[in-house]
Every structure is written in structure tokens, then in C-alpha cells.
Amino acid sequence: MRVRHSRQVTAMTVVVEAVHAVKPLTNTVFDRWVEWYGNEMIPAMTRNGFDLLGAFKRSSGPAGEDLLISRFESMTDYERAGASLRKDPGFLKSLASVGSWSVRESSKLAVFVPYATEQRLERALAERPASPRQYMQAVLHLRLGGQPAAYEAIGRLADIVDGSGQGQLVTAYETTVGQRGELTDLWAFPRVPDLSYRPGDPLAELMVTLREAAPEESMCFLNPLPYSRLQ
């Protein structure tokens, strides 16, 4: 049973982000991959201790990719779950049923950051929208020593967005094994936000502070797969 905390996940909690690039790049192949993953991999991961938070299809950026976010109470739990999965008879049998596709997997380890409170994440997990929400992943690259200012600025931004009712910060994590100085924010919107160009920025002062701490940022739209807890 996962231990609950009052507001914030401890720094010991491990976040694993995995990306699968599935080829050939056809909708038919990706559909078969999703069907296989949902029927075979998700049950195997669940029974071996993976706490899968979200599973998404990347709707912008590289084609034919999914993105999964899982959490573990500690590195020990992460290593134990992986070792258990690799010895799971059902998992090993399911690998033999993999279809005629090729898959390249990449992953990184991360930890939750202070403004990514458990309250935000648990609220998003508990919500059951009438239709799946539109998600956006923002990846920021921090300057050396920029973490405190970035945390403060994005925390303020998250409060503003939450208060507007137009979207919400779901969670955020900083890479520890992989690209260092990499900060990932996951946002959810009831629908695709208005992307039309509008000059000016009502949050200009806040963004100046953020850009001093995180001069680079890229964004990708994500859409939940059927077995995602975040919908």
C-alpha cells in the first residue's frame, strides 16, 4: 500500500518516464501496440509493483510514440519491481506474442519538485472527466543554480492557471538520471487551448523571472491512452 503524505510527495519518491517509439509509423501498427500493451503489459506491471500514473500518445513532435509516467516509493522499490517483472512468467510469455513491429524504449529517472504537491496529482487522478482531457508536457532546461527561482515562478504560474479554471498543473519532476537540469511539467486542459497568436503577455513580469532561471523550453501535446489513470 502506498503511504499517503499530507501535501507533498517526499524527495525519495522516484518518477520513471518511459517513451516507446513504435514502427512502422502507421495508425494500424500503433493501435495493435496499444491493444497489446493494455492487455499484457499493464496487468504485468500492476501485479509487480508499478504505480502507473499516466500513459499518453504523443500528438505533436515525433510520430508513433507513447509516453508513460510511473512512480515508486524509493529506488529500492523501483529496482524490486523491475526485477520482479523480468521474472514474471506471464510477462515473459506475453513477449512471445509481440506483433510485427519494432519498438525503441528510452527512459529517465526523476524526482517530484516542491510545487508538484501530492494534492495536485491526487486531484487530477480522482477526476473523471466526461471525455479525456488535453495534456501538455513542457520540458524546461535550467541554468546552473536556477532551480529555486524556477520552482517559485512555476508554482505561482500553476496557481494562476488553476485559479482561472482553464487548466491545471498535474505534476512536475526534475530529471536525476538522464539530461541534468531538465524540468518537466505536465498540464491538463478541458480541451485544446487557443493557440492563436496574441501580442503581449499579461504574465510578462513572471516570465522574465522564469526565463532567467530556465532559458529553454519545449512543449508537446499528449492524449491519454485507454489504460491511463490520468484521463
Backbone bond lengths (Angstrom), bond angles and torsions (degrees), N, CA, C in turn:
res aa  C-N    CA-C-N  psi(-1)  N-CA   C-N-CA  omega(-1)  CA-C   N-CA-C  phi
1 M - - - 1.457 - - 1.516 108.93 -
2 R 1.342 117.15 135.59 1.440 120.47 -178.02 1.521 109.64 -78.94
3 V 1.315 116.43 133.15 1.454 121.78 179.99 1.520 109.48 -74.04
4 R 1.311 117.49 132.89 1.460 122.07 179.29 1.530 109.36 -90.97
5 H 1.310 116.25 146.26 1.451 122.50 175.71 1.521 107.93 -119.64
6 S 1.318 117.39 157.38 1.452 120.88 -172.69 1.510 113.25 -63.85
7 R 1.364 118.55 -45.78 1.457 119.41 -177.99 1.518 112.89 -136.85
8 Q 1.295 118.14 -32.11 1.454 118.94 -167.37 1.523 111.01 -135.08
9 V 1.320 117.22 136.06 1.450 121.59 176.12 1.520 108.56 -68.09
10 T 1.307 117.89 138.82 1.450 120.23 -177.60 1.512 110.47 -68.96
11 A 1.347 114.35 160.44 1.458 120.18 -178.39 1.523 111.56 -65.70
12 M 1.341 117.16 -15.21 1.454 119.94 -179.05 1.527 111.82 -77.62
13 T 1.324 117.02 -18.86 1.451 119.76 179.00 1.525 109.66 -63.24
14 V 1.329 116.22 134.45 1.459 121.85 -178.11 1.523 109.07 -103.99
15 V 1.303 115.83 133.21 1.462 122.71 175.06 1.525 107.92 -107.89
16 V 1.311 116.48 132.93 1.461 121.22 176.23 1.517 108.17 -119.11
17 E 1.328 115.96 122.12 1.462 121.44 174.57 1.519 107.88 -107.73
18 A 1.313 116.61 122.21 1.462 121.96 -179.88 1.521 109.69 -119.35
19 V 1.318 116.17 138.64 1.459 122.56 177.93 1.523 108.38 -123.51
20 H 1.333 116.19 129.92 1.460 122.05 176.07 1.522 108.90 -111.69
21 A 1.304 116.67 123.57 1.462 122.55 174.15 1.517 107.81 -100.20
22 V 1.325 116.87 113.17 1.463 123.03 -172.50 1.528 109.52 -105.28
23 K 1.330 115.61 129.33 1.466 121.57 177.88 1.519 110.16 -133.85
24 P 1.332 117.89 151.46 1.461 130.53 5.85 1.537 112.66 -65.27
25 L 1.329 116.15 156.59 1.454 122.14 -176.83 1.518 110.87 -82.75
26 T 1.340 115.54 72.61 1.466 120.92 175.34 1.521 108.32 -129.80
27 N 1.323 115.70 151.28 1.464 119.69 177.95 1.520 111.30 -62.63
28 T 1.327 117.34 -35.39 1.460 121.19 -179.21 1.522 110.96 -61.97
29 V 1.317 116.91 -45.82 1.465 120.63 179.24 1.522 110.54 -65.21
30 F 1.328 117.26 -42.92 1.465 119.31 -179.91 1.524 110.54 -64.37
31 D 1.327 117.61 -38.33 1.466 120.89 177.12 1.526 110.79 -60.68
32 R 1.332 116.91 -42.63 1.467 119.97 179.21 1.527 110.35 -65.54
33 W 1.316 116.28 -38.14 1.475 120.49 177.46 1.535 110.47 -61.70
34 V 1.328 116.74 -46.08 1.464 120.77 -179.80 1.531 110.77 -63.14
35 E 1.331 116.58 -41.67 1.462 119.96 178.43 1.529 110.56 -62.30
36 W 1.333 116.95 -46.60 1.463 120.25 179.75 1.517 111.13 -64.07
37 Y 1.314 116.80 -43.95 1.465 119.90 -177.32 1.526 110.94 -64.32
38 G 1.331 115.96 -41.62 1.459 119.13 179.92 1.522 112.97 -68.19
39 N 1.329 117.07 -37.07 1.470 120.71 -177.64 1.516 113.46 -81.76
40 E 1.313 117.72 -31.59 1.465 121.50 -172.83 1.527 113.26 -110.79
41 M 1.314 116.53 -52.75 1.460 119.46 -172.45 1.524 113.15 -74.43
42 I 1.323 117.42 -43.53 1.464 119.57 -176.40 1.532 111.48 -61.03
43 P 1.356 120.17 -47.35 1.463 118.68 176.57 1.525 112.42 -60.79
44 A 1.333 117.50 -38.91 1.468 120.19 179.93 1.521 110.75 -65.60
45 M 1.309 117.66 -43.17 1.455 120.98 178.59 1.527 110.95 -63.17
46 T 1.328 116.62 -42.63 1.460 120.75 -177.80 1.514 111.71 -62.89
47 R 1.325 116.63 -45.28 1.472 118.69 -176.39 1.534 112.11 -74.20
48 N 1.322 117.02 -12.03 1.459 119.45 179.48 1.527 113.26 -107.63
49 G 1.318 117.28 12.15 1.459 119.68 169.18 1.509 116.75 100.13
50 F 1.333 118.38 11.46 1.461 120.42 175.84 1.529 109.22 -82.28
51 D 1.310 117.06 129.49 1.459 122.00 175.50 1.529 106.87 -102.37
52 L 1.332 115.97 88.38 1.451 121.79 -177.25 1.527 109.28 -79.21
53 L 1.321 116.32 118.93 1.455 121.42 -179.34 1.523 111.52 -88.87
54 G 1.325 115.81 -47.48 1.450 119.21 -175.89 1.512 111.75 -147.11
55 A 1.312 115.80 147.49 1.466 122.84 175.56 1.525 106.79 -137.82
56 F 1.316 116.68 124.67 1.453 120.76 -170.16 1.526 111.50 -135.55
57 K 1.318 115.69 152.71 1.454 122.29 166.49 1.519 107.65 -93.11
58 R 1.315 116.71 131.90 1.452 119.73 175.35 1.525 108.60 -73.16
59 S 1.318 116.29 119.90 1.460 121.10 -177.29 1.518 112.53 -99.88
60 S 1.310 116.73 -3.03 1.461 121.81 172.32 1.524 106.62 -143.94
61 G 1.306 115.98 163.23 1.457 118.74 -174.18 1.516 110.63 83.71
62 P 1.333 118.16 -152.15 1.469 120.99 -177.55 1.523 111.48 -57.99
63 A 1.327 116.78 139.27 1.466 121.74 -179.47 1.529 110.69 -81.36
64 G 1.349 115.11 156.03 1.459 120.97 173.73 1.508 115.05 70.70
65 E 1.337 117.45 30.59 1.464 119.69 -178.48 1.522 111.05 -122.49
66 D 1.337 114.77 144.51 1.454 120.55 167.71 1.522 109.06 -112.22
67 L 1.316 115.77 167.74 1.463 121.67 179.21 1.514 108.01 -141.43
68 L 1.337 116.55 126.53 1.457 122.27 -179.22 1.523 109.84 -119.07
69 I 1.327 115.63 141.63 1.459 122.05 177.59 1.523 107.98 -123.36
70 S 1.327 116.67 121.50 1.465 122.40 178.64 1.517 109.24 -125.38
71 R 1.312 116.95 157.25 1.468 120.49 176.82 1.529 109.79 -130.62
72 F 1.315 114.00 153.38 1.465 122.62 178.68 1.523 107.66 -139.01
73 E 1.314 116.16 148.15 1.462 119.97 -177.80 1.523 112.98 -63.86
74 S 1.337 117.40 -26.64 1.464 120.77 -177.83 1.523 108.74 -163.37
75 M 1.330 115.90 170.42 1.459 120.05 174.49 1.517 110.77 -61.19
76 T 1.317 116.90 -35.95 1.459 120.62 178.31 1.517 110.85 -60.86
77 D 1.336 116.79 -43.75 1.462 120.70 178.68 1.524 111.09 -65.78
78 Y 1.323 116.40 -38.33 1.465 120.68 178.38 1.526 110.26 -63.00
79 E 1.318 116.64 -47.74 1.458 120.41 -179.36 1.523 111.10 -65.98
80 R 1.334 116.76 -38.16 1.469 120.49 179.33 1.528 110.70 -65.07
81 A 1.334 116.81 -42.90 1.469 120.53 179.97 1.521 110.97 -63.96
82 G 1.333 116.86 -42.13 1.457 119.79 179.53 1.513 112.16 -64.25
83 A 1.344 116.01 -42.95 1.460 119.78 179.26 1.522 111.33 -64.93
84 S 1.329 116.28 -38.61 1.459 120.54 179.54 1.523 110.85 -66.66
85 L 1.324 116.43 -41.39 1.458 120.12 179.50 1.520 111.41 -62.00
86 R 1.314 116.43 -41.82 1.465 120.22 -176.88 1.525 112.43 -68.20
87 K 1.333 117.82 -15.60 1.466 121.77 177.90 1.529 112.41 -105.75
88 D 1.318 116.82 0.35 1.456 121.86 -176.07 1.533 109.70 -72.28
89 P 1.339 119.21 119.04 1.470 121.02 -177.91 1.521 112.58 -59.34
90 G 1.327 117.36 -40.85 1.450 120.02 -179.80 1.515 112.05 -64.77
91 F 1.331 116.49 -38.85 1.460 121.01 177.48 1.523 110.62 -64.78
92 L 1.322 116.30 -45.91 1.462 120.15 -179.50 1.528 111.18 -62.60
93 K 1.337 115.63 -38.43 1.461 119.02 178.29 1.521 110.76 -66.86
94 S 1.340 116.21 -38.20 1.466 119.61 -177.65 1.522 111.90 -65.35
95 L 1.341 117.37 -29.99 1.457 119.99 179.10 1.524 111.65 -61.60
96 A 1.342 115.06 -28.82 1.462 119.14 -179.86 1.526 111.71 -71.76
97 S 1.348 116.21 -15.08 1.470 119.22 -177.90 1.518 112.47 -99.29
98 V 1.332 116.18 8.34 1.460 119.51 179.96 1.522 109.49 -60.27
99 G 1.331 115.27 137.90 1.454 120.31 -176.68 1.510 113.26 -76.87
100 S 1.315 114.93 -170.28 1.469 120.68 -175.26 1.526 109.83 -87.01
101 W 1.307 115.49 68.21 1.453 121.57 176.63 1.520 108.19 -138.65
102 S 1.284 115.76 165.77 1.455 120.38 173.79 1.521 108.00 -116.50
103 V 1.322 116.08 143.32 1.458 121.55 -176.70 1.516 109.26 -132.56
104 R 1.311 116.26 129.11 1.465 121.80 172.94 1.520 107.85 -112.08
105 E 1.322 116.07 124.08 1.463 120.71 -177.72 1.525 110.13 -109.85
106 S 1.318 115.87 136.18 1.459 121.92 171.37 1.524 107.37 -129.27
107 S 1.315 116.98 149.24 1.458 119.68 -178.19 1.519 109.98 -147.43
108 K 1.313 115.03 160.99 1.453 120.64 176.01 1.520 108.85 -145.38
109 L 1.310 115.31 153.16 1.455 122.65 177.11 1.519 108.80 -101.18
110 A 1.323 115.85 145.29 1.453 120.39 -177.76 1.525 109.35 -150.65
111 V 1.327 115.44 173.87 1.463 121.85 173.58 1.524 108.21 -131.42
112 F 1.326 116.26 149.79 1.450 120.54 176.11 1.530 110.13 -64.95
113 V 1.318 115.79 149.02 1.465 120.84 179.86 1.525 109.17 -104.53
114 P 1.355 117.92 163.93 1.466 120.60 -169.62 1.525 115.71 -56.68
115 Y 1.335 118.74 -38.71 1.466 118.44 -176.98 1.532 112.16 -77.76
116 A 1.329 117.60 -9.99 1.471 121.23 176.71 1.520 108.37 -87.24
117 T 1.324 116.06 73.78 1.457 120.20 -176.38 1.523 110.93 -70.81
118 E 1.297 114.84 155.03 1.462 118.93 176.69 1.523 110.62 -63.38
119 Q 1.325 116.46 -29.66 1.454 120.26 178.87 1.524 111.10 -59.54
120 R 1.341 116.74 -42.61 1.461 120.18 179.33 1.528 110.67 -63.54
121 L 1.327 115.81 -47.25 1.460 120.05 -177.05 1.514 111.87 -66.20
122 E 1.324 117.20 -45.79 1.461 119.57 -177.67 1.523 111.38 -66.15
123 R 1.333 117.47 -33.33 1.461 119.74 176.18 1.521 110.25 -63.16
124 A 1.331 116.58 -45.24 1.468 120.27 -179.57 1.520 111.09 -64.75
125 L 1.333 117.69 -38.44 1.457 121.27 179.26 1.529 111.62 -67.36
126 A 1.323 115.97 -34.14 1.467 120.03 -175.67 1.521 112.28 -78.68
127 E 1.318 117.00 -25.35 1.463 120.03 -176.91 1.525 110.73 -69.39
128 R 1.304 115.92 142.38 1.462 122.45 178.46 1.525 108.61 -124.76
129 P 1.314 117.72 81.22 1.463 120.05 -177.34 1.526 111.51 -65.11
130 A 1.341 115.77 154.97 1.463 120.44 -179.99 1.520 110.97 -61.88
131 S 1.310 117.44 -32.35 1.460 122.53 174.90 1.524 107.42 -139.29
132 P 1.329 117.49 153.31 1.468 119.73 -177.09 1.528 111.91 -55.51
133 R 1.317 115.83 141.84 1.454 121.19 179.10 1.523 111.05 -77.76
134 Q 1.311 114.25 163.94 1.460 121.00 171.83 1.523 108.06 -90.74
135 Y 1.326 116.35 126.24 1.463 120.80 179.64 1.521 109.64 -107.97
136 M 1.327 114.60 152.67 1.450 121.17 175.48 1.531 108.97 -135.78
137 Q 1.305 115.25 130.90 1.459 121.01 176.81 1.524 108.33 -104.72
138 A 1.311 115.81 124.23 1.461 121.69 176.51 1.526 108.09 -111.59
139 V 1.318 116.49 127.03 1.462 121.95 179.74 1.522 107.74 -114.74
140 L 1.326 115.80 118.58 1.448 122.22 -178.33 1.529 109.71 -110.73
141 H 1.312 115.80 144.80 1.462 120.99 176.72 1.517 108.24 -111.65
142 L 1.317 115.24 117.58 1.453 122.38 -171.79 1.524 111.34 -87.54
143 R 1.320 115.23 144.91 1.456 118.65 169.81 1.517 108.09 -74.88
144 L 1.317 116.66 159.27 1.457 120.99 179.65 1.522 109.89 -58.89
145 G 1.310 116.80 124.31 1.454 121.52 -178.72 1.517 114.14 83.15
146 G 1.335 117.68 6.24 1.457 120.21 -176.60 1.511 115.37 -86.75
147 Q 1.335 117.27 -3.10 1.469 119.35 -174.75 1.529 113.85 -57.04
148 P 1.346 120.20 -50.89 1.473 118.53 -175.60 1.519 113.25 -59.07
149 A 1.337 117.28 -44.44 1.463 119.95 -179.53 1.525 111.03 -66.37
150 A 1.340 117.44 -39.74 1.464 120.78 178.58 1.524 110.56 -65.00
151 Y 1.324 117.33 -44.08 1.460 120.56 178.38 1.530 110.44 -57.66
152 E 1.321 116.50 -46.21 1.461 120.93 -178.00 1.525 110.68 -64.13
153 A 1.335 117.08 -46.04 1.466 120.49 -176.89 1.525 111.66 -66.12
154 I 1.337 117.42 -44.40 1.465 119.25 -178.25 1.525 110.39 -70.95
155 G 1.320 117.04 -34.45 1.462 119.43 175.03 1.515 111.69 -60.21
156 R 1.336 117.12 -41.79 1.468 120.82 176.54 1.522 110.54 -66.17
157 L 1.342 116.18 -42.18 1.463 120.30 178.32 1.526 111.02 -60.77
158 A 1.331 116.66 -42.07 1.465 120.58 -179.89 1.523 110.92 -62.39
159 D 1.326 117.14 -39.83 1.464 119.89 178.32 1.530 110.82 -64.55
160 I 1.332 116.82 -39.38 1.468 120.93 179.25 1.526 110.52 -64.76
161 V 1.337 116.64 -47.59 1.467 120.35 -179.34 1.520 110.45 -63.92
162 D 1.341 117.21 -44.36 1.462 120.10 178.39 1.527 110.41 -58.96
163 G 1.330 116.59 -42.91 1.455 120.87 -178.12 1.512 113.47 -67.29
164 S 1.332 116.85 -24.93 1.464 120.45 -179.28 1.521 112.76 -75.38
165 G 1.334 116.97 -20.32 1.450 121.50 -176.52 1.507 113.87 76.70
166 Q 1.327 117.33 4.99 1.461 120.84 -177.49 1.521 113.44 -94.47
167 G 1.321 117.52 -9.15 1.452 121.17 -179.59 1.507 109.83 179.88
168 Q 1.322 115.95 -178.21 1.458 119.95 -179.81 1.519 110.41 -156.38
169 L 1.325 114.78 147.63 1.456 120.15 170.06 1.517 108.06 -78.52
170 V 1.324 117.13 126.33 1.459 121.44 -179.34 1.522 110.22 -89.73
171 T 1.322 116.51 -52.22 1.456 120.85 178.98 1.517 108.40 -163.61
172 A 1.327 116.32 171.97 1.462 121.65 178.84 1.516 108.25 -156.88
173 Y 1.333 115.44 146.09 1.454 119.16 -178.19 1.529 109.99 -149.80
174 E 1.330 114.46 153.31 1.456 120.92 179.90 1.525 109.29 -112.61
175 T 1.323 116.25 131.35 1.455 122.23 -177.06 1.523 110.79 -65.43
176 T 1.328 115.67 133.43 1.467 120.79 175.93 1.525 111.51 -111.85
177 V 1.332 117.29 -33.07 1.464 121.68 174.98 1.529 106.50 -123.36
178 G 1.298 115.76 110.47 1.455 122.57 -172.72 1.512 107.59 138.11
179 Q 1.317 117.80 -139.90 1.456 122.59 178.49 1.525 109.41 -74.39
180 R 1.332 117.54 111.09 1.460 119.94 -179.66 1.525 110.45 -73.38
181 G 1.332 114.94 153.31 1.453 119.68 -177.16 1.509 113.09 73.13
182 E 1.323 117.06 20.41 1.466 122.29 -178.38 1.526 109.32 -105.89
183 L 1.321 115.89 124.16 1.459 122.93 -177.76 1.522 108.82 -118.07
184 T 1.338 117.06 126.84 1.465 121.75 -177.00 1.520 110.39 -116.02
185 D 1.330 116.34 126.30 1.467 122.57 176.00 1.519 108.84 -112.13
186 L 1.316 117.12 138.07 1.459 122.61 176.18 1.518 108.30 -114.97
187 W 1.331 115.58 119.65 1.457 122.14 -178.54 1.532 109.47 -114.17
188 A 1.328 116.40 151.60 1.460 121.63 176.60 1.520 109.21 -126.67
189 F 1.339 115.39 141.09 1.462 122.21 179.11 1.520 108.41 -131.28
190 P 1.331 117.25 147.86 1.466 118.72 178.41 1.528 112.68 -60.17
191 R 1.333 116.31 -28.97 1.467 122.01 -179.58 1.523 107.68 -153.80
192 V 1.319 116.49 175.89 1.455 119.77 178.01 1.525 108.80 -60.19
193 P 1.336 118.94 123.93 1.469 120.04 -179.19 1.520 111.70 -68.01
194 D 1.314 115.80 159.00 1.460 121.94 178.21 1.526 108.66 -69.09
195 L 1.331 115.95 116.24 1.460 121.19 -175.97 1.526 112.59 -103.01
196 S 1.328 116.63 9.34 1.455 118.78 -179.44 1.524 110.61 -67.04
197 Y 1.324 115.01 150.04 1.460 120.29 -178.47 1.524 110.50 -72.05
198 R 1.324 115.86 129.85 1.458 122.59 175.46 1.518 107.47 -136.04
199 P 1.331 117.92 117.76 1.466 119.73 -178.94 1.521 111.57 -65.87
200 G 1.326 114.95 152.50 1.456 119.76 179.57 1.519 111.37 92.60
201 D 1.322 115.55 165.28 1.458 121.28 -179.30 1.520 109.04 -150.43
202 P 1.340 117.95 108.52 1.468 120.04 179.43 1.524 112.84 -64.98
203 L 1.335 116.27 -15.02 1.469 120.24 -179.97 1.529 110.67 -109.79
204 A 1.339 116.18 28.73 1.461 120.58 -173.08 1.524 112.25 -56.27
205 E 1.327 117.45 -44.75 1.467 119.98 -177.58 1.523 111.01 -63.08
206 L 1.316 116.51 -43.03 1.455 121.30 178.79 1.526 110.67 -63.89
207 M 1.330 116.30 -41.52 1.459 119.86 -177.45 1.529 112.26 -69.27
208 V 1.317 117.95 -30.40 1.468 119.96 175.19 1.521 109.57 -61.65
209 T 1.315 116.21 -43.82 1.468 120.43 178.04 1.521 111.20 -62.79
210 L 1.326 115.38 -43.45 1.462 119.23 -178.72 1.523 110.70 -65.48
211 R 1.314 117.97 -42.78 1.468 120.43 -176.82 1.521 112.28 -69.11
212 E 1.320 117.56 -26.43 1.462 119.00 174.02 1.521 110.72 -67.01
213 A 1.334 115.98 -33.02 1.468 120.69 -179.41 1.513 112.54 -88.78
214 A 1.335 116.55 -32.63 1.477 121.78 -176.91 1.520 108.18 -135.40
215 P 1.320 118.00 85.81 1.468 120.78 -173.63 1.524 114.51 -71.49
216 E 1.331 119.21 -16.60 1.460 121.49 -177.87 1.521 110.51 -123.94
217 E 1.344 115.23 141.25 1.465 120.67 179.20 1.525 109.73 -152.70
218 S 1.318 116.23 140.37 1.460 121.84 173.18 1.525 108.30 -130.97
219 M 1.344 115.83 153.02 1.457 120.48 -176.08 1.522 110.65 -130.74
220 C 1.319 115.80 147.79 1.456 122.03 -179.95 1.524 108.15 -142.41
221 F 1.331 116.92 136.28 1.461 120.65 177.13 1.527 110.02 -88.12
222 L 1.326 114.87 139.24 1.463 123.11 -177.22 1.522 109.24 -126.95
223 N 1.335 115.65 145.89 1.459 120.65 176.07 1.519 110.26 -129.93
224 P 1.348 116.96 133.06 1.463 120.55 -172.79 1.526 113.26 -62.64
225 L 1.330 114.42 139.89 1.461 121.38 171.74 1.530 108.42 -87.08
226 P 1.336 118.53 164.02 1.465 119.92 -173.02 1.525 114.27 -57.46
227 Y 1.308 119.06 -31.30 1.463 121.74 -176.23 1.523 112.79 -94.01
228 S 1.311 118.22 9.83 1.462 120.84 177.07 1.516 110.72 -76.10
229 R 1.326 116.95 134.28 1.475 119.72 173.31 1.516 110.51 -70.54
230 L 1.316 116.78 -34.52 1.456 120.72 175.01 1.530 107.78 -83.48
231 Q 1.318 115.59 115.74 1.463 120.99 -179.57 1.530 110.00 -120.24
